[in-house]
């Protein structure tokens, strides 16, 4: 696979990179040695496909016979299996010296690929001949069709003797993963009744993200239609937009439903009152080495955090964005030459700490693939927090955030850190109170983990989500869970989603719990099981309740939660019927809230054969229904 080095291409590779591939990285010997460029692309490959082999091809070597790719520099971190030196010219036109240096370039590349392909993970895995038959049939359809109807695929499966729907879906996922077709059978947003030709999809995506818009980065439905020049139906056009959203290349603007692609925003920083943003907390994420801060990190962070954009500002640009949480305003700025991301906030209060935690968790999610690809599973950056003078009027230095956390965990009261005089630049040492310094940037209040306090916080989070009902009304359970998880994380809670544990509903396999809440010591504190209800279906309510009571709590949690995302007109009626379906449930709504869009109940159950009891807290939150 060859890479174009344009930045718009860089942001799109996540859509098309696959794990089971052999990669060919093509360099130009005519251009100067660029370590940052090479590291960027090699890290891009590694982050999406950690164990895939890479063949480096150095092109135009006839123009620079002294160029050598530095294997020693990259060998420890990347799976580079071969380096080939080639020319873009016909060998017959070269000097004898160049010919001897280059040899038969194409033959060398072909031989290298032939050697490496059999070594790919899973390449020797045996598959039924019938599956190969279907793959070949799909390849045949692609010769003349961009869109293959789902019933055509199912018909081919029937001919090959594959009639079971789960097997058909499994094969379709394999064909998608190896690039034969484009299909997402288990993704509710991208679930089409057709199967698409990969080249057809790739062409459309590149057309959209490389096109020029009247308002930089913002594309109306009409503009996208004009870019695609009528070659794609309205259904496929909407599907392509959803594909961009799935891979966090863009998001829909709420006011007009236009598509915003951050990679195509203006690159110049807007003018703003910097001193105002430097009055509060500020931190920076310094990447370990050149090339680790990829071009798409800030645009992807904009996509993930667009619900928290400060609407009273310029909002965002290619390398940054303005954010807001109540009275705390902030700005996030990526500095690629310095390989750092800086955050400046206007406050030093709880809202500032919550906003910082939200930024931390989202940046960690953006960099998840790089973290998994690293040898020690560490984040690709260090977080540094600002040190202030006694009046908090200016920053006097920065220090490693993890170092302060370690000092706190060891029970140290003070820590000696280097500071600098802002006027003279002279360095000095100063003792800082560890708890106070850490408390500025992270809430260490253990009381929030107590059942009553966490329940109150969870209810407030769910109430805040009702403000997004216009979006949530169309979302599936997993999407709402994502919002809930990130909101809880922003409050400083450690949340794992779809964590495997306990038993499945059948009792035969391992179950998947929606959300697992961990306490300040990293131990499981409670489980949150969620469901969507559009009516009081007894079986649905009982099935989810039994999961919480009998299957998921293997550690004896003192309290767990069953959260219902209601989408109904008559919420009071749903709550009454819900109580009928759950025996001995107490209505404790008045103890927590007077809001009409939420109900709270409690049941008490035994913990195995012991004398201990555990609480199941039932929370129903209503998002209403679509206006008719």
N, C-alpha and C positions, 0 to 999 in steps of 0.2 A: 504494500500500500504506500503510495507516495503522498507527501504532504505539500500543499501550497502554503507559503508562510504568511499570507495575508491575515491580519488580525480578525477579520470577520470569519475566516475559515477556522481560526483557532477556537472561536467560541462555539462552533458547530460540531466539532469532532466528537463531542460526547454523544451525539445522536447516532453516529455511525461506527465508532470504535467498538470492537468486540473482543471478548476474552480469548477465544480460540483462534488466534490469527498469527501469522508471521508478518512482521512489519519491515518495510524497506524505507529507510530515512535517506533522502537524497540531498546532498550538499553541493554547492558550487565552489570549485577551487579558485575561481576568479575573484571571489569576494573574500574579504579579510576574515581571519579566524574570529568567530564570534561565540564565546563560551556561553553568554546569556541566552542567545538564540538556540544553541544546541541543547542546553539544559532545559529550556522551556519545552521543546518538542519531545525530548527523551522523557522528561517528567510527565508530560501529557500521555505518552504511551503507557508509562509505568502505572500511572494513577488509574487508568481504566483497564489495564491488562498487565498486571504486575509480573507475571511469569512468561509472557510472550517473548520469543527471540526477536532480535533486531539485526537486520543487515544494513550496514551503512554503505551507501554508494556515493563516492566523490566524483562528481561530473566535471567536465571541462578541464581535466587534469593536463591535457596537452597545452593549455595556456599557462600552467603553473606546475611544472614538473617537481618542484621542491615541496609541494604541499603534502603534509602527512596528517591524517586524523589521529589525535592523541588518545590512543586506547588506554594508556595508563591513568589518564585523568578520569575516565568514566567507567572502567571495568568493574570496580567494586560495587557500584550502585545500579548498573543496568545490564540487561542480558544481551550484550552485543556479541554476536557469534561470528561475524565476518565483516571485513572492510574491503570494498572493491573500488578500484580506480578506473574511471571510464572517460571517454571523450564523446562529445556530441557530434563529432565529425566522422566522416568515413575514414577508416583506418588507412585506405590507399592514399589519402591526401596528406598523411602525416610523415614526419621525418622518421628515419630508422630508429633514432633514439626514443622517440615518442612511441613508436610501434612496440619496441621491446619492453617499454615501461608498462604499456597498457594491456598488451596481449589481446586476446579475443574477449572483449568486455561482456557482450551479451551471453556468450557461452559460459563465462565465469559466473554470471548472475544466475543463469538457468541451473547450473550445477549446484550453486550454493542453496538455491531454493529447493532443489530436488533432495539435497542432503537434510535440510532442516524440517521440511514438511512432515516426514514420518515421525519426527520427535515431538510434535505438538501434543499437549495433554489431551487424552481422549481420542486421538486420531485412530487408534487401533481398536476402539470399542466396537464390538460387533452389533449391527443393527439388522433387523429382519429384512429380507429381500423385498418384501412388500413395501417397506418404507422407502427404499431406494427407488422402487417403481413410481411411487407418488412424487418423490422429488424430481425424477426425470420428467414426469408429466407436467409439473409446475414449470420446469425449465422450458418445456415445449410451448406452453401457453404464453410465456413471457416474450417469445419471439415475435408474437403478433398482437399481444394485448398488454395494456398497462394496468388494467383492472380485471381481476379474476373473481367472478361471483362465488360466494361462499358455497352455494349449492353445487357448483361445478367441482370444487374441492371435495365436498362430501361425497359426490358421485364417484370421483376417482378413488376415494378411500373405500367405498363399497365394492368397487371393482376389484380392489386389491385385497379384499377380505377383512378390512378394518372397519367394523360397524359401530363399535363402542365409542360414544362421544368423548369420554375421557382420553382414550388413546388418540383420537383425531386431534383433540386440543393439544396433547403432549407433543405430537408430531409437528403440529403447526408452530408451536413455540420453538422447537428445534430448527425448523426451516427459517424462522425469523432470526434466531441467534447466529446462524451461519450465513445469513445474507441472501438466501434463496428468494425469500419473499419478505414483505413487511406486513406484520400482523400482530396485534396485541389482544389475544382472545380473552385475557383475564383483567384487562384494564377497562373500567366502565366508561372512561372518557374517550378512549381510543378504540372501543369495540365497534367495528364496522361489520356490515354483512358482506364485505368484499375483502379480497386479498390483493395487495398492491405490489407492483414491480418496484424494486428498490431504487433503480436509476431514475424512475419517474418521480419518486418521492424526493430523492436527493436533489434533483434539478430544481424542483419547486421550492425547497427549503432555501437553497442558495439564491434563487431569484428573489425571494422575499427579503432575506437578511442583507443582501448586497444592494438592494434597490435604494434609490434616493427618494426621501419623502419631503413634502412641502414644509412640514414641521418636524425637524430632525428627531428620528427615533419613534415617531408616532404614525401608525398606519391605520387608516379607516378601512372598512370592509370594501368600499368601492376602490380604494387605492390598491389593495391586495388583488382584487379582481383584475385591475388594469395591468398590474405587474405580471400576473399569470396569463394574461392575454387570452382569456376565454378557453384555455386548454384544460381547465379543471372545473368540474361541476361545483355548484354552491356547497353541496354536502362535503365534497373532498376539500374544498377551500377551508371550511370550518374545521375539518379534521386536521388539516395541516397546521392551523393556528393552535389547536389543542396539543398537537405534537410539540410545537415550540414551547408551549406552557409546561408540558410534562417534563421536558428536559431543562426547564428553568432558563430558557433563552428569552422569555418575554412574559407579559401578563396583560390582562384586559383592564383598561381604565374604567372605573365605575360610572363616570358621568356620561360617556358616549359609547362605551363598549369597544372603543378602539384598541388596537394592539400596540403596546409599547415594547420596543426592543432596546434595552439599555446599551448594548454594544454600538448602536447607531446614534446615540445621543451626541450632542456637542461635547468636545473634549476640553474646552476651556472652562476654568473654574469661574463661577459667577462672583461678583463683588458682594461681600457681606461683612458685617461688623465682627471681625475676628476677636477683638478684646472682650466682647460680650460672651462669646463661647469659651473663652479661656478663664472665666471666673470660677468655673466648677471643676468637676473631676475630669481628668484626661488620661488616656492610656494609649499605648501604641503596640502593635504586633509586628515585631521584627523577624523577617524570614531568615532562615539559617544560611542560605546561600543564594547566589544569583540564579534566576530561572524558576525559583519555587513560587514566587508571587506571579501567577499566570495572568494573562490579559483578561480572562473571563471571570476572575474572582469577584471584583467589585460589581460588575453587571449582574452576576448571579446573586450577590448579596442584596442588590436593589430589588430583584425579583422576589426574594424571600421576605423582605422587610417592607414591601410597598404599602402594606396596611398601616404602617407607622410613620409614613412620610409626613413632614411638616408642610401642610397645605398653604401656610402663610408665607412661604419662601419660594425660591426658584426650584425647589423640590429635589431635582437630581441633575447630574451631568455624567459624562462618560466615566469619570474617575471618582465620583463621590455622590453623597446624598445628604439631605437634611432630614432629621428625625425628630419626633416629639412624643412625650408621654406626660400628659397633664401639664404641670408648670415647668417641666424640664425639656429644654430644647437642645439638640445636638447636631453635630456635623461629622460625617465620616469621610475621610480623604485617603485615597490610595496614592502612594508615591512609588511608582515602578522603578525609577533609577535608584532610590534608596532601599527598595525591597521592603517597604513597610506600609502599614495601614494605621492611621492616627484617628483617634476619636476625641472630640472636645465637647464638653457639656456645660450648660449654664448653671447647674445646681450641684450640690453635694448631699442631697437628701435621699429618701427612700426611692423616689421616682428615678433619680439618677442611677442608683444601684440596680434597680429593676431593668432600666433601659440597657445598662452595661451587660447584665446577665443575658438579656435577649440578644444583644449583638454577639456576645461570646458564643452562645449556643448555635446561632445561625452561621457564624463564620466557621465554627467547628464542623457543622453539617456540610457546608460548601467544600471544605477541605477533607471530608471523610475519605474520599478515594485516595488522596495523597497520604493520609495517615495510615490507612491499611497497607499501602504499598511500601512504607518505610520499614526498615529492618527491625526497629524496636516499637513500632506502632505509636510513635510520638507525633504530635502535631508538627507541621513544618515551620512553626514560628515560636518565638518566645514572647510572652506578654509582659510588658513593662508598665509599671504604674508611676504616676508623677508624684514627686515629693514636694511639699509646699513649705514656705517659711511660716513662722509662728502666726502671722496674721492672715495666712492663706491668700496673700495678695499677689504672689508670684511663684512660679515653679523653680525650684533650686536643684532639681536632679530627677533621675529616673532609676528605678530598681526592678529587679526580676520579681514578678508577682509570686511565682512558685516558692522563691526563697523566703518571702514573708509568711506564706502558708506553712512552710516547714518549721519555721521558728515558732509559730503559734502552736502547732501540734506538739512541739517539744516542750511547751510551757515556758518559753523565754519571755521575759517582760520587756526587754529592750533589744535593739539591734543597731549596730554601728554601720552607717552608710555614708558614702561619699556625696557631698553636695558641692555646688559651684556658685560663686558670686556672679550674679547676672551682669554686673557692670564691669568688673575686672577680669572675670573668667578664672579667678584663683580657686583652687580646689581646697576642700577642708573635710573633716569628718564630723559627724553629728549622731548622737544617740536618738533613736525614734522609739516611741512606745508601740510595740508590735500589735497589740489588740486594737489600739486606736487607728493605726495605719491600715490594718486589714479591714476594720469596720467601715472605713471610708468607702471601700470598693466592694465589699461583700457582706451580706447580712449573716452574722454568726449567732443570731438569736435562736436558741434551741427550742424555745417554747412554741415556735410555729409548727413543730412536728407533733405537738400534742393533738389528739383526735379532734377536740372541739375547735381548735384554732385552724387546723387544716380543713375541716369541714366548712368553716366560715369562708376561708380563702377560696376553696373550690366552688362554693355557691356564688361568690362574687365574680369569679372568672366566668362561670356559665352565664351569669347575668350580663356581663360585658359582651359575651358572644352574641347575645340577642340583638345587639346593635348592628351586627353583620347579617341579620336574618335574610336580607335581600339576596345575599350570596349563598348562605348556608341552606336555604330552602331547596336548592338544586343539588346539593352535595350529598355524597354517600357517607356511610359511617366512618370509613377510614379517613376521609378528608376532614371531617369534624373532629375526629380523634387527634389528627395532626395539629389542628388549631388549639385544642385543649392541652395537648402535651407541651407545645411551645409556650403557651401562656403560663403553665405551671412551672416550667423551667425558668421563665423570666422572673418568677418569684423566688428563685433560688432553690427550687426543689429538684432533686435528681429523679428523672422519669425515664423509664425504659418502655418501649412500645412493642407489642406483639412478642413479648418475651415468652420463650417456651418453658413450661413448667406445669406441675400438676398433671391432670389427665384430661383427655378429650371427652366430649360428651358421651361417647360410646364406652368410655372407661378402658379402652384397649390401647390407646396411643397417648402421646404427649400432647397436652393442650396448649393453645396459644392465648395468653391473657392480653386483653387490649392494652392496659397501661399498668406498670408496676411502679409504685412510689417507694423510694428508698430514703432512710433517715440520714442524720448527719454522720453516721458511722458507716454508711453504705449498705446497711442491712435492709431487707424488705420490710416496709412499714405497713403497706396496704396494697390492695388490688382494686383497680377501677375497671369494671366490665360495663360496656356501653351497648346500646341498641337504639334503633329508630322505630318509633311507633306512629302509624297513621290512624290506628284504631286499636282498641283494647283486645288484641288477639291473645287468648288465654295461653295457647301453646308457646307462643313466642315469649311471653312474659315468664312463664314457668321454666322454659328451657334455659334462659339467661340467668334466672334466679338460682336454679340448681347448679349451674356452672360455678357461681360464686360460693354457694354453700358447700357443695360436695366435691368439686373437682379441682379447683385452682389453688385453694389455700392449703398448701402443704407445710407451711411453717408456723401455723397457729397464730396468724395475725389477730390482734384484738378487735380490729374493725376493718371492713371492706366496703366498697361502694358499687351500687348498681345505678348507672346514670342512663336516663332515657331522653333521647332527642325527639321530642314530640313535634309532629307537623300536623296539627289539627285545628279546626275552628272552635270546637267546644272543649276547651282544656279542662274545665271543672268536671264535665261529664267523663272525660278520660280518666281523671284522677279518682273519681268515685268507683269506676269499673276496675281500675288498677288495684284499689284497696280490697275489692271483693276477691280478686284473684290471688292475693298474698295474705295468708292467714296471720292473724295476730299482729298486723302492722299498726303502729302508732303514728298518727299525724303530728309531726313536730315542726310544721312549717312556721308557726308563729314564734318559735324560739330563735329563728334565724333571719327571717325576712318578712316584709309586708308586701312584697312585689307580687303581682297577680300572675306573672309569667313563669313562676317556679313553685314547685311543691316538694316537701321533704318529709320522708317517713322513716321509721326505724323498726327493725325486727331483731329479736335476740335468738341466737341458736347455740347449741352445745358444741364444744370443741371435743370431738371424738368421745371417749368414755370418761373424760375428766370432769371435774366440778367447775371448770372455767367456762365462761360464756364469751361469745363474740357478737359484735353488733354488725348488722348489715344496714348501711345508710342508703335509702332509696331517694334519688333526686330526679325529678322530672322537670325539664325546661322546655318551654314551648316556643318554637320558631314560626308558628302559624302556617298558613297555606298561601299559595299564589293568588293574587287578586284575579277574579274572574273577568 
